[in-house]
């Protein structure tokens, strides 16, 4: 039997997904701790005091992701995941817009114009999260509009 012929059981797939949710929770908790302490640590040097204005929003986004992954631990059906991803993506759009608007960065100490790069990356993040929300919305709508199969066995 070749490696391509090995069949992975649904229980193994579920366990792998659940492990991924745990990893996501751990990473988001770590990022939450880091975001809460960046100004106190004085790193990175290009952060301005205005970063304090966006910390609650970034924290809210990270907490939303943590909550979504906790919910996926309980129920990771496609519809539940789509609703969760729509919510997380829309929150990300808003938070990234706030960061772009406040722009708590000062790159004047650098020769390269990092401000343009940072603004482009933030705009791309907004577009990407918006597209992600749209794709998940389409998946959710299509799954809800599919006729239900009745088990006749």
The 8 nearest C-alpha neighbors of each residue, nearest first, counted from 0:
[[1, 4, 2, 5, 3, 6, 7, 8],
 [0, 2, 4, 3, 5, 6, 7, 8],
 [1, 3, 4, 5, 0, 6, 7, 8],
 [4, 2, 1, 5, 6, 0, 7, 8],
 [3, 5, 1, 2, 0, 6, 7, 8],
 [6, 4, 2, 3, 7, 1, 0, 8],
 [5, 7, 4, 8, 3, 2, 9, 11],
 [6, 8, 11, 5, 9, 12, 10, 4],
 [7, 9, 11, 10, 6, 12, 13, 5],
 [8, 10, 12, 11, 13, 7, 14, 6],
 [11, 9, 13, 8, 12, 14, 7, 15],
 [12, 10, 14, 8, 13, 9, 15, 7],
 [11, 13, 9, 15, 10, 14, 16, 8],
 [12, 14, 10, 16, 11, 15, 9, 17],
 [15, 13, 11, 17, 12, 16, 10, 18],
 [14, 16, 18, 12, 13, 17, 11, 19],
 [17, 15, 19, 13, 18, 14, 12, 20],
 [16, 18, 20, 14, 19, 15, 72, 13],
 [19, 17, 15, 21, 16, 20, 14, 22],
 [18, 20, 16, 22, 17, 21, 23, 15],
 [19, 21, 23, 17, 68, 18, 22, 24],
 [22, 20, 24, 18, 23, 19, 25, 17],
 [23, 21, 19, 25, 20, 24, 26, 18],
 [24, 22, 20, 26, 21, 25, 27, 19],
 [23, 25, 21, 27, 65, 22, 26, 28],
 [24, 26, 22, 28, 23, 27, 29, 21],
 [27, 25, 29, 23, 28, 24, 30, 22],
 [26, 28, 30, 24, 29, 25, 61, 31],
 [29, 27, 31, 25, 30, 26, 24, 32],
 [30, 28, 26, 32, 27, 31, 25, 33],
 [31, 29, 27, 33, 28, 32, 34, 26],
 [30, 32, 28, 34, 29, 33, 58, 27],
 [33, 31, 29, 35, 30, 34, 28, 36],
 [32, 34, 30, 36, 35, 31, 37, 29],
 [35, 33, 31, 36, 37, 32, 30, 54],
 [34, 36, 32, 33, 37, 31, 54, 58],
 [37, 35, 39, 33, 34, 38, 40, 32],
 [38, 36, 40, 34, 39, 42, 33, 35],
 [39, 37, 41, 40, 36, 42, 48, 46],
 [40, 38, 36, 41, 37, 42, 35, 34],
 [39, 41, 37, 38, 42, 36, 43, 33],
 [42, 40, 38, 39, 37, 43, 44, 46],
 [43, 41, 44, 40, 37, 38, 46, 45],
 [42, 44, 45, 46, 41, 37, 38, 40],
 [43, 45, 42, 46, 41, 47, 105, 106],
 [44, 46, 105, 104, 43, 106, 47, 42],
 [47, 45, 104, 44, 103, 43, 105, 50],
 [46, 48, 103, 49, 104, 50, 105, 45],
 [47, 49, 50, 51, 46, 103, 38, 52],
 [50, 48, 103, 51, 47, 52, 101, 53],
 [49, 51, 103, 48, 52, 53, 47, 54],
 [50, 52, 49, 54, 53, 48, 38, 55],
 [53, 51, 50, 49, 54, 55, 101, 56],
 [52, 54, 56, 50, 51, 55, 57, 98],
 [53, 55, 57, 51, 56, 52, 58, 50],
 [56, 54, 58, 53, 57, 59, 52, 51],
 [57, 55, 59, 53, 58, 54, 94, 60],
 [56, 58, 60, 54, 59, 55, 53, 61],
 [59, 57, 55, 61, 56, 60, 54, 31],
 [60, 58, 56, 62, 57, 61, 55, 63],
 [61, 59, 63, 57, 58, 62, 90, 91],
 [60, 62, 58, 64, 63, 59, 27, 65],
 [61, 63, 65, 59, 64, 60, 58, 66],
 [64, 62, 60, 66, 61, 65, 59, 67],
 [63, 65, 67, 61, 62, 66, 87, 68],
 [64, 66, 62, 24, 68, 63, 67, 69],
 [65, 67, 69, 63, 68, 64, 62, 70],
 [68, 66, 64, 70, 69, 65, 83, 63],
 [67, 69, 71, 65, 70, 20, 66, 64],
 [68, 70, 66, 72, 71, 67, 65, 73],
 [71, 69, 67, 73, 72, 68, 74, 66],
 [70, 72, 75, 74, 68, 73, 69, 67],
 [73, 71, 69, 70, 17, 74, 68, 75],
 [72, 74, 70, 71, 75, 69, 68, 17],
 [75, 73, 71, 76, 72, 70, 79, 80],
 [76, 74, 71, 80, 79, 77, 72, 73],
 [75, 77, 79, 78, 74, 80, 71, 81],
 [76, 78, 80, 79, 81, 75, 139, 142],
 [79, 77, 81, 80, 76, 139, 82, 142],
 [78, 80, 82, 76, 81, 77, 75, 83],
 [81, 79, 83, 77, 78, 82, 75, 84],
 [80, 82, 78, 84, 135, 83, 79, 139],
 [83, 81, 85, 79, 80, 84, 78, 86],
 [84, 82, 80, 86, 81, 85, 67, 87],
 [83, 85, 87, 81, 86, 82, 88, 80],
 [86, 84, 132, 82, 88, 83, 87, 81],
 [85, 87, 83, 89, 84, 88, 90, 82],
 [86, 88, 84, 90, 89, 85, 91, 64],
 [89, 87, 91, 128, 85, 90, 132, 86],
 [90, 88, 92, 86, 91, 87, 85, 93],
 [89, 91, 87, 93, 88, 92, 60, 94],
 [92, 90, 88, 94, 89, 93, 95, 87],
 [93, 91, 125, 89, 95, 90, 94, 128],
 [92, 94, 96, 90, 91, 95, 97, 89],
 [95, 93, 97, 91, 96, 92, 56, 90],
 [94, 96, 98, 92, 97, 93, 91, 99],
 [95, 97, 99, 93, 94, 98, 100, 92],
 [96, 98, 100, 94, 95, 99, 101, 93],
 [99, 97, 95, 101, 102, 96, 100, 53],
 [98, 100, 102, 96, 97, 101, 95, 121],
 [99, 101, 97, 98, 102, 96, 95, 103],
 [102, 100, 98, 99, 103, 97, 49, 53],
 [103, 101, 99, 98, 100, 104, 49, 50],
 [104, 102, 50, 49, 47, 101, 46, 105],
 [103, 105, 46, 45, 47, 102, 106, 50],
 [106, 104, 45, 107, 46, 47, 103, 108],
 [105, 107, 108, 109, 45, 113, 114, 104],
 [108, 106, 109, 105, 110, 112, 45, 113],
 [109, 107, 106, 110, 105, 45, 111, 44],
 [110, 108, 107, 111, 106, 112, 113, 105],
 [109, 111, 112, 108, 107, 113, 106, 114],
 [110, 112, 109, 113, 106, 114, 107, 108],
 [111, 113, 114, 115, 110, 109, 106, 116],
 [114, 112, 116, 115, 111, 117, 106, 109],
 [115, 113, 117, 116, 112, 118, 106, 105],
 [114, 116, 118, 113, 117, 119, 112, 120],
 [115, 117, 113, 119, 114, 118, 120, 112],
 [118, 116, 114, 120, 115, 119, 113, 121],
 [117, 119, 121, 115, 120, 116, 114, 122],
 [118, 120, 122, 116, 121, 117, 123, 115],
 [119, 121, 123, 117, 118, 122, 124, 116],
 [122, 120, 124, 118, 123, 119, 117, 125],
 [123, 121, 119, 125, 124, 120, 118, 126],
 [122, 124, 126, 120, 125, 121, 127, 119],
 [125, 123, 121, 127, 122, 126, 128, 120],
 [126, 124, 92, 122, 128, 123, 127, 129],
 [125, 127, 123, 129, 124, 128, 130, 122],
 [128, 126, 124, 130, 129, 125, 123, 131],
 [127, 129, 131, 88, 125, 130, 126, 92],
 [130, 128, 126, 132, 131, 127, 125, 133],
 [129, 131, 133, 127, 132, 128, 134, 126],
 [132, 130, 128, 134, 129, 133, 127, 135],
 [133, 131, 85, 129, 135, 130, 88, 134],
 [132, 134, 130, 136, 131, 135, 129, 137],
 [135, 133, 137, 131, 136, 132, 130, 138],
 [134, 136, 138, 132, 81, 137, 133, 85],
 [137, 135, 133, 139, 134, 138, 132, 140],
 [136, 138, 140, 134, 135, 139, 141, 133],
 [139, 137, 135, 141, 136, 140, 142, 134],
 [138, 140, 136, 142, 137, 141, 78, 81],
 [141, 139, 137, 143, 142, 138, 136, 144],
 [140, 142, 144, 138, 143, 139, 137, 145],
 [141, 143, 139, 145, 144, 140, 138, 78],
 [144, 142, 140, 141, 145, 139, 78, 146],
 [143, 145, 141, 142, 140, 146, 139, 147],
 [146, 144, 142, 143, 141, 147, 140, 148],
 [147, 145, 144, 148, 143, 142, 149, 141],
 [148, 146, 145, 149, 144, 143, 142, 150],
 [149, 147, 150, 146, 145, 151, 152, 142],
 [148, 150, 151, 147, 152, 146, 145, 144],
 [149, 151, 152, 148, 147, 146, 145, 142],
 [152, 150, 149, 148, 147, 146, 145, 142],
 [151, 150, 149, 148, 147, 146, 9, 145]]
